[in-house]
């Protein structure tokens, strides 16, 4: 069970990216008071959590309703996570875990950044949503396994909330280089997990006989 929780935590940490979220949050709230920053961080975390929980529990039934097999979802999810992992290793901005230039411009003009871009696509982005669906589906209905995955997700979200509140101090402590080092390490771990998802998806699809 510890291994399940560890893999889930590493996956959500890599796809959500608390240090990156904190840095962007700091850049978008330079003039806000501590109370306003707390409100925005809390709202972003709660909305992001609701989105991820929604897909975690309803993602697989929705896929079945659409006629998409779990083998196909594992393969597609593995490919998506591999693309995100590649961008993380090379410290490139990715729409899977960050915001595009157009989204940043739109966010800068918004008075409330909690839902967009903080909750989505930063916290509950394509990578995190895909990971939530895949990891819960891997549990195959085992309550203890599902609880470990959800617990790991909530732990990463709680860490993200804390890091947003301490964004300024974290940015000064780690600097851009420190953030990139953490991102690269998590990217390597995510790449390995993504390849495993690809292997499992292809194996379970039956295309290889």
Secondary structure, 3 states (H helix, E strand, C coil): CHHHHHHHHHHHHHHHCHHHHHHHHHHHCCCCCHHHHHHHHHHHHHHHHHHHHHHHHHHHHHHHHCCCCHHHHHHHHHHHHHHHHHHHHCCCCCCCCCCCHHHHHHHHCCCCCHHHHHHHHHHCCHHHHHHHHHHHHHCCCCHHHHHHHHHHHHHHHHHHHHHHHCHHHHHHHHHHHHHHHHHHHHHHHHHHHHHHHHHHHHHHHCCCC
